[in-house]
């Protein structure tokens, strides 16, 4: 499981990208703990969309742990709710 940082912002995207690549190498589905996320920007949501797309192609998924109003709000504002659906497993 990868615990996402509290601020999913452009300055964190490269680090998050590297962390996600490591998770892809070790797991089938990717488990992301979003419980501590208090802000999210377009760059971070774009990275999560790319992850979602890749996992869909290889017939895997993101498993969301916890909830984040900030991340959910950012996804909705960008019109990506149908594509990047957060179904939390607490």
N, C-alpha and C positions, 0 to 999 in steps of 0.2 A: 504494500500500500504506500502511496506517495501522498504526503500531507502537503497541500498547496500553501504557498506563503500567504500572509494576511493581505498583502497588496499585490494583486495580479496586474502589474503595470509594465509598460514597455521596457523599463530598465531591468526587469526581472525575466523577460521573455527568453533571452539566450540561455540563462541558467535553467529555467523551466524546460526549455527544449532539450537540453542535455539530460536532465533528469528523466524526461519522458522517453528519450531514446534508450536509456538504461532499463527502464521498466519494460519497454517493448522487447528487449533482448531476453528478459527473464520470465515473462508471463505471457499467457494467452490473452486474457481480458486485462484491462488496466483498471486498477482500483484507486480512485482519487478521493482523498479526504478534503472536503471543501468547507468544513465546519469553522475554520478560522479566517476565511476570506471576508475582508471588510470593504475592499474596493477592487474593481475590475475594469480594465479599459479595452478598447477595440483590438489592440495587438494581442492581448492575452486570449480574448475570445476567439480571434482568428486562429491562433495556435491550437486551441481546443477543438475548433472545427476541423482543422487539418488532421488532428489525431482521430477524431470521430470518423472522418472520411476513410483514413487508412485502415482503421479497425473494421469498418463496414466491409471494405474490399476483401479483407482476410477473414471475414465472418466471425469477428469478435466484437466486443463492446466495452464501453466505459461503465464501470460500476461506481456510482457516486455514494460517498459516505458522508453523512451529516447534511447540513443545508447552509446556504448562503444567500441571503436576501440581495446582497450587492451583486453577486454573480448572476443570479436569476434575473434581476432588473436589467443588467447590462445586456444579457442575451435577448430579453424581450425588446429593449430599446433598439437593438440592431435588427430586429425582425427575424431572429434565428430560432425562435421557440420550437418550431416544428422540426428543425434540423438538429438542434442541440438540446435535447430534452433531458432535464435533470430529474431522474427518478431516484430519490435518495433511499439508501438502505442504512438506516441509523445504527 
